[in-house]
Amino acid sequence: MAAKKSFPLRIDPDLYAALERWAGEEFRSVNGHIEYLLRESLKRAGRLPDRSRKEE
């Protein structure tokens, strides 16, 4: 698996609190839940890169 990219994220405190509650209900960290939500959104939009293809 490729290394994960780190970057700072500025987020509204109320939005963070809501994400924190939701992540807890799903037994995820906030970071893991944000990654999950982004991945699902990319899938629905048809914009998630196909990892099954080998890059040459």
C-alpha positions, 0 to 999 in steps of 0.5 A: 500500500502506498504511503498516505499524504499528510496535509493540514486541514482548517475546519469549522469547530462545529463541523469538526464536532459533528464529524467527531460524533458521527465518526464515534458512532461508526467506530472510526477516528475523525481522520478515518471517517473523513477519508471514508466520506471522501472516498465514497463521494469520489466513488459516487462521482465516478472520480476514484482512480481504478487501483486494479490497473497497474501503473506502468 
